[in-house]
Each structure stands twice: as C-alpha cells, then as structure tokens.
Amino acid sequence: MEKINICKNCRYWQKDERYIMLMKAAGFSDVDEKETRGYCKRYPPSRKEGSQVWPVVGEEDFCGEFKR
C-alpha cells in the first residue's frame, strides 16, 4: 500500500535540491544519496525560538498538518 499522506505529497513541502551537496561540503561523509530532504513551509521560522530557517524534513516524514 502506497503512503500518500507524507511530506513529499503535501502542498507545504518544498524539495531542497542542494541537500546532498551541502551535507558533503560540511564534512558529512555518510550522507545517503537517495535521501531527499526539503523544507516544511507550513509555519514560518519562529524568531521567539531563535530559528531563522524553515524546518528541514524528509520526504517520507509526516506531521499531521498534511494538505493536498
């Protein structure tokens, strides 16, 4: 059975094409080439919490805020 309510199928998820390249450049040698990461654009970064970047999530993740 195919998983449909996951991040890669959500309207708020934006794929990050540079993830693998950036992780390797930062010195992480054990990066899975098949792993796809992106940003959840559901809620903006919170300045209260000190974050200034969108949350990074995998394409197979699920948070409960899924929207088509």
VEXROTOR-574835 format. One line per field, with one value per atom (N, C-alpha, C): chain; x, y, z; residue number from 0; atom name. Coordinates in steps of 0.001 Angstrom, whole numbers. Atoms other than C-alpha are relative to their C-alpha. Layout:
% VEXROTOR-574835
chain: [A  ...]
east: [X  ...]
north: [Y  ...]
up: [Z  ...]
n: [NUM  ...]
atom: [CA  ...]
This chain:
% VEXROTOR-574835
chain: [A  A  A  A  A  A  A  A  A  A  A  A  A  A  A  A  A  A  A  A  A  A  A  A  A  A  A  A  A  A  A  A  A  A  A  A  A  A  A  A  A  A  A  A  A  A  A  A  A  A  A  A  A  A  A  A  A  A  A  A  A  A  A  A  A  A  A  A  A  A  A  A  A  A  A  A  A  A  A  A  A  A  A  A  A  A  A  A  A  A  A  A  A  A  A  A  A  A  A  A  A  A  A  A  A  A  A  A  A  A  A  A  A  A  A  A  A  A  A  A  A  A  A  A  A  A  A  A  A  A  A  A  A  A  A  A  A  A  A  A  A  A  A  A  A  A  A  A  A  A  A  A  A  A  A  A  A  A  A  A  A  A  A  A  A  A  A  A  A  A  A  A  A  A  A  A  A  A  A  A  A  A  A  A  A  A  A  A  A  A  A  A  A  A  A  A  A  A  A  A  A  A  A  A]
east: [843  0  892  -786  1390  -362  226  1848  -316  351  36  30  10  -179  1378  -1369  3559  469  -463  5582  163  -242  6544  -1284  1284  2838  -775  666  1990  281  -178  1467  1021  -926  3663  1457  -1365  6750  692  -787  9470  1313  -1212  12240  1233  -1272  15813  993  -903  17955  1457  -1402  21142  382  -237  20834  1244  -1127  23316  1310  -1211  25872  436  -331  25686  490  -424  25990  1418  -1353  29064  1015  -901  30613  268  -158  30087  806  -852  32122  -716  731  29388  178  -293  30640  -1024  962  27827  -1396  1285  25069  -563  674  22586  -382  255  22487  -1480  1411  18869  -925  818  17660  -393  491  15511  -503  401  15095  -641  644  13085  -396  426  11527  -1508  1428  8136  -340  373  6604  -1351  1285  3523  14  -132  4687  1345  -1277  7371  923  -936  10540  -376  370  9972  1197  -1082  12134  56  45  10995  930  -815  12736  1415  -1339  15785  273  -186  15240  -222  172  15715  -35  108  15339  -1287  1179  12377  392  -307  12142  377  -443  14029  -647  671  12074  295  -176  12435  -1286  1186  10088  -969  854  8738  -563  480  8015  -1481  1403  4536  -198  159  3500  -1445  1405  -310  -636  506  -668  -125  9  -864  -1141  997  -2664  371  -237  -3049  182]
north: [-1188  0  1256  -1222  3385  1015  -1058  6077  1288  -1221  9183  1250  -1168  11469  239  -257  12106  1329  -1345  15278  225  -244  14784  221  -211  14820  1190  -1114  17841  1328  -1303  21342  893  -841  22831  -434  526  20715  504  -477  22171  -757  814  19853  894  -722  21022  -787  679  20009  32  -183  21158  -779  655  18987  -893  938  16242  763  -771  18742  772  -778  20923  -874  906  17977  -524  476  16642  1128  -1151  20128  311  -244  20354  -1106  1044  17173  -1278  1220  14577  -1003  961  11565  -1127  1097  9164  416  -491  11035  -996  918  8741  760  -674  9740  -31  145  8561  800  -734  10588  1369  -1279  13524  821  -910  16455  1228  -1224  19603  836  -928  22406  -49  -97  22456  1484  -1414  25799  270  -156  25300  1196  -1113  27701  682  -691  30390  -231  138  30188  947  -787  31467  781  -824  34364  -126  197  33722  -1132  1167  30363  125  -234  31795  -643  656  29871  999  -873  31680  -787  854  28728  -812  863  26657  -1371  1352  23218  -937  968  20539  -1341  1288  17314  -904  977  14138  -185  166  13248  -1038  1048  10242  380  -438  12247  357  -392  13076  723  -780  15722  148  -168  15705  1252  -1238  19017  -142  294  17373  712  -630  19316  -325  270  18417  1282]
up: [0  0  0  141  -1002  1090  -985  1624  -758  731  407  869  -879  3448  602  -442  3636  -583  364  3219  -1497  1428  -433  -797  667  -1350  566  -668  801  -716  663  -599  708  -762  2147  -110  78  1369  -1255  1133  -846  -25  128  -2053  -45  13  -1421  -840  938  -4394  474  -415  -2648  1245  -1286  489  4  60  -522  -154  250  -1841  1254  -1186  1284  1152  -1072  3688  -245  333  1865  178  -144  1798  1471  -1435  5561  683  -554  6033  408  -326  6471  -1140  1057  4514  -91  -19  5468  -463  507  3601  -1013  914  1852  -1273  1284  -1833  -397  366  -2124  911  -960  839  -562  495  -196  1177  -1069  2159  -620  449  1907  1190  -1034  3866  153  -270  5534  82  67  4647  672  -690  6874  936  -941  9559  -208  178  9199  1194  -1123  11311  1135  -1175  14834  532  -555  15961  1510  -1446  19529  422  -303  19473  -553  524  17712  -1350  1289  14474  -1131  1154  11190  -1294  1183  8831  79  55  7707  532  -497  9362  -1152  999  7381  316  -174  6864  -1179  1069  4842  -777  838  2021  553  -566  3962  1370  -1311  7153  -57  -111  8394  1322  -1214  10917  475  -365  10933  -580  604  9095  -1519  1429  5657  -732  889  2907  -1438  1441  -764  -749]
n: [0  0  0  1  1  1  2  2  2  3  3  3  4  4  4  5  5  5  6  6  6  7  7  7  8  8  8  9  9  9  10  10  10  11  11  11  12  12  12  13  13  13  14  14  14  15  15  15  16  16  16  17  17  17  18  18  18  19  19  19  20  20  20  21  21  21  22  22  22  23  23  23  24  24  24  25  25  25  26  26  26  27  27  27  28  28  28  29  29  29  30  30  30  31  31  31  32  32  32  33  33  33  34  34  34  35  35  35  36  36  36  37  37  37  38  38  38  39  39  39  40  40  40  41  41  41  42  42  42  43  43  43  44  44  44  45  45  45  46  46  46  47  47  47  48  48  48  49  49  49  50  50  50  51  51  51  52  52  52  53  53  53  54  54  54  55  55  55  56  56  56  57  57  57  58  58  58  59  59  59  60  60  60  61  61  61  62  62  62  63  63  63  64  64  64  65  65  65  66  66  66  67  67  67]
atom: [N  CA  C  N  CA  C  N  CA  C  N  CA  C  N  CA  C  N  CA  C  N  CA  C  N  CA  C  N  CA  C  N  CA  C  N  CA  C  N  CA  C  N  CA  C  N  CA  C  N  CA  C  N  CA  C  N  CA  C  N  CA  C  N  CA  C  N  CA  C  N  CA  C  N  CA  C  N  CA  C  N  CA  C  N  CA  C  N  CA  C  N  CA  C  N  CA  C  N  CA  C  N  CA  C  N  CA  C  N  CA  C  N  CA  C  N  CA  C  N  CA  C  N  CA  C  N  CA  C  N  CA  C  N  CA  C  N  CA  C  N  CA  C  N  CA  C  N  CA  C  N  CA  C  N  CA  C  N  CA  C  N  CA  C  N  CA  C  N  CA  C  N  CA  C  N  CA  C  N  CA  C  N  CA  C  N  CA  C  N  CA  C  N  CA  C  N  CA  C  N  CA  C  N  CA  C  N  CA  C  N  CA  C  N  CA  C  N  CA  C  N  CA  C  N  CA  C  N  CA  C  N  CA  C  N  CA  C]
